[in-house]
Amino acid sequence: MRNYTLLNEFILLGIPHTQGLETLLFVVFLFIYFFTLLGNSLIFTAIVSSSTLHTPMYFFLGLLSIFDMLFPSVTCPKMLLYLSGQSSSISYKGCAAQLFFYHLLGSTEGCLYSVMAYDRYVAICHPLRYMLIMKPGVCVSLVTIACSVGFLHATILTSFTFHLVYCASNQVDYFFCDLPAVLPLACSDSRLAQKVGSINVGFLALILLFSVCVSYAHIGIAILRIRSAEGRQKAFSTCSAHLTAILCAYGPVIIIYLQRTPNPLLGAVVQILNNIVSPMLNSLIYSLRNKEVKRSLKRVFQNVFICAQKQIWT
């Protein structure tokens, strides 16, 4: 029998090999986080305020905007705090909550990408039956399944990680609590948790990526069958934004969790792209490449400008 002094907090050491760059990183990440929240909130407002955008495609896009605001909010505020000189400590429960919500939101968003790919498949390959297949009840059911998969995935990872005993070092050599950074600190045997984490994350990512590839393989065949160049261009432009967002989302996940010998600096750079930069890029991708969203945003700004003028004159 051994006597353990259990930890009640962890110390986040931040992004590896960036000592002395805290002020610069604080400004950069604050800028990115602000525009992530601004851009996605504008897209959500545009979708809600325009009745022409109340379709299954924009229903899923609106949910994606919400997740793109919540996902970076799991890690970015704490990172900005310690980059600004505040305490870098995080409680044991706070660390567990950070890991849980990171994987909950990340995996649910991955499922949502697959749902959006299926939506595009139905719209392009079965256009006459689109509204019959993608009924409101079906859309809600698909989102419910995506959230359930994310919840189950996050619960498994969090349970396997925090049932271990943590009693020695409390220094997490990373900028947030994630499996590759927390598990090496365990005093008990963490090999099972590492295997479950790698298999769970890798398997889910590959399954979701495979489902997206199947949907877009059918879409590609359908686009090649379209005779008019204008029709092909319209179908391709509808899907290109979604494909770009998928590449930005799945690439980092596969690189991080399937590498045999983790590289702290590479992992941090890839995680930053996935956690902070990708949600901001999504708002740019979907707003700049989507004419309907741009028109709706223009109307929103016009209404705000008119209301502001009225307030000034009154």
Solvent accessible surface area in square Angstrom, and as a share of the most:
residue,aa,sasa,rsa
1,M,242,1.08
2,R,191,0.70
3,N,159,0.81
4,Y,98,0.37
5,T,113,0.66
6,L,120,0.60
7,L,34,0.17
8,N,119,0.61
9,E,68,0.30
10,F,0,0.00
11,I,46,0.23
12,L,2,0.01
13,L,85,0.42
14,G,6,0.06
15,I,14,0.07
16,P,10,0.06
17,H,134,0.60
18,T,24,0.14
19,Q,140,0.62
20,G,71,0.68
21,L,84,0.42
22,E,69,0.31
23,T,105,0.61
24,L,106,0.53
25,L,28,0.14
26,F,55,0.23
27,V,86,0.49
28,V,62,0.36
29,F,10,0.04
30,L,81,0.40
31,F,119,0.49
32,I,20,0.10
33,Y,30,0.11
34,F,111,0.46
35,F,82,0.34
36,T,0,0.00
37,L,59,0.30
38,L,71,0.35
39,G,18,0.17
40,N,2,0.01
41,S,40,0.26
42,L,47,0.23
43,I,2,0.01
44,F,74,0.31
45,T,57,0.33
46,A,0,0.00
47,I,11,0.05
48,V,86,0.50
49,S,72,0.46
50,S,7,0.04
51,S,89,0.57
52,T,104,0.61
53,L,2,0.01
54,H,115,0.51
55,T,48,0.28
56,P,11,0.07
57,M,36,0.16
58,Y,16,0.06
59,F,81,0.34
60,F,1,0.00
61,L,3,0.02
62,G,5,0.05
63,L,35,0.17
64,L,2,0.01
65,S,2,0.01
66,I,54,0.28
67,F,24,0.10
68,D,0,0.00
69,M,39,0.17
70,L,85,0.42
71,F,11,0.05
72,P,1,0.00
73,S,40,0.26
74,V,28,0.16
75,T,0,0.00
76,C,0,0.00
77,P,54,0.34
78,K,43,0.18
79,M,0,0.00
80,L,17,0.08
81,L,89,0.44
82,Y,24,0.09
83,L,16,0.08
84,S,58,0.37
85,G,65,0.63
86,Q,109,0.48
87,S,74,0.48
88,S,29,0.18
89,S,31,0.20
90,I,22,0.11
91,S,60,0.39
92,Y,61,0.23
93,K,168,0.71
94,G,24,0.23
95,C,0,0.00
96,A,19,0.15
97,A,43,0.34
98,Q,13,0.06
99,L,0,0.00
100,F,38,0.16
101,F,96,0.40
102,Y,9,0.03
103,H,8,0.04
104,L,32,0.16
105,L,18,0.09
106,G,25,0.24
107,S,11,0.07
108,T,4,0.02
109,E,14,0.06
110,G,9,0.09
111,C,11,0.06
112,L,2,0.01
113,Y,2,0.01
114,S,16,0.10
115,V,16,0.09
116,M,13,0.06
117,A,0,0.00
118,Y,82,0.31
119,D,1,0.01
120,R,22,0.08
121,Y,49,0.19
122,V,1,0.01
123,A,22,0.17
124,I,29,0.15
125,C,36,0.22
126,H,55,0.25
127,P,84,0.53
128,L,177,0.88
129,R,125,0.46
130,Y,27,0.10
131,M,118,0.53
132,L,123,0.61
133,I,45,0.23
134,M,1,0.00
135,K,102,0.43
136,P,106,0.67
137,G,49,0.47
138,V,51,0.29
139,C,6,0.04
140,V,87,0.50
141,S,57,0.37
142,L,41,0.20
143,V,22,0.13
144,T,78,0.45
145,I,104,0.53
146,A,4,0.03
147,C,53,0.32
148,S,61,0.39
149,V,51,0.29
150,G,0,0.00
151,F,117,0.49
152,L,110,0.55
153,H,12,0.05
154,A,0,0.00
155,T,50,0.29
156,I,57,0.29
157,L,2,0.01
158,T,23,0.13
159,S,60,0.39
160,F,64,0.27
161,T,1,0.00
162,F,30,0.13
163,H,118,0.53
164,L,15,0.07
165,V,46,0.26
166,Y,4,0.02
167,C,26,0.16
168,A,72,0.56
169,S,56,0.36
170,N,37,0.19
171,Q,96,0.43
172,V,0,0.00
173,D,77,0.40
174,Y,17,0.06
175,F,0,0.00
176,F,0,0.00
177,C,0,0.00
178,D,0,0.00
179,L,9,0.04
180,P,57,0.36
181,A,16,0.12
182,V,0,0.00
183,L,5,0.03
184,P,89,0.56
185,L,27,0.14
186,A,19,0.15
187,C,47,0.28
188,S,43,0.28
189,D,87,0.45
190,S,18,0.11
191,R,159,0.58
192,L,109,0.54
193,A,4,0.03
194,Q,77,0.34
195,K,128,0.54
196,V,31,0.18
197,G,3,0.03
198,S,50,0.32
199,I,120,0.61
200,N,31,0.16
201,V,9,0.05
202,G,5,0.05
203,F,131,0.55
204,L,30,0.15
205,A,8,0.06
206,L,90,0.45
207,I,83,0.42
208,L,20,0.10
209,L,45,0.23
210,F,136,0.57
211,S,42,0.27
212,V,4,0.02
213,C,70,0.42
214,V,60,0.35
215,S,13,0.08
216,Y,26,0.10
217,A,56,0.43
218,H,89,0.40
219,I,3,0.01
220,G,30,0.29
221,I,88,0.45
222,A,20,0.16
223,I,23,0.12
224,L,142,0.71
225,R,188,0.69
226,I,53,0.27
227,R,233,0.85
228,S,60,0.39
229,A,70,0.55
230,E,144,0.65
231,G,23,0.22
232,R,85,0.31
233,Q,114,0.51
234,K,150,0.63
235,A,12,0.09
236,F,111,0.46
237,S,38,0.25
238,T,40,0.23
239,C,2,0.01
240,S,12,0.08
241,A,7,0.05
242,H,4,0.02
243,L,64,0.32
244,T,58,0.33
245,A,0,0.00
246,I,4,0.02
247,L,130,0.65
248,C,37,0.22
249,A,16,0.12
250,Y,14,0.05
251,G,28,0.27
252,P,14,0.09
253,V,33,0.19
254,I,49,0.25
255,I,85,0.43
256,I,11,0.05
257,Y,24,0.09
258,L,83,0.41
259,Q,48,0.21
260,R,237,0.86
261,T,115,0.67
262,P,90,0.57
263,N,74,0.38
264,P,67,0.42
265,L,76,0.38
266,L,79,0.39
267,G,6,0.05
268,A,0,0.00
269,V,72,0.41
270,V,9,0.05
271,Q,1,0.00
272,I,21,0.11
273,L,87,0.43
274,N,13,0.07
275,N,1,0.00
276,I,0,0.00
277,V,27,0.16
278,S,6,0.04
279,P,4,0.02
280,M,31,0.14
281,L,60,0.30
282,N,2,0.01
283,S,4,0.03
284,L,82,0.41
285,I,22,0.11
286,Y,10,0.04
287,S,16,0.10
288,L,117,0.58
289,R,122,0.45
290,N,16,0.08
291,K,143,0.61
292,E,74,0.33
293,V,0,0.00
294,K,91,0.38
295,R,127,0.46
296,S,1,0.01
297,L,21,0.11
298,K,128,0.54
299,R,107,0.39
300,V,20,0.11
301,F,109,0.45
302,Q,88,0.39
303,N,87,0.45
304,V,89,0.51
305,F,125,0.52
306,I,83,0.42
307,C,78,0.46
308,A,46,0.36
309,Q,76,0.34
310,K,127,0.54
311,Q,139,0.62
312,I,138,0.70
313,W,216,0.76
314,T,142,0.82
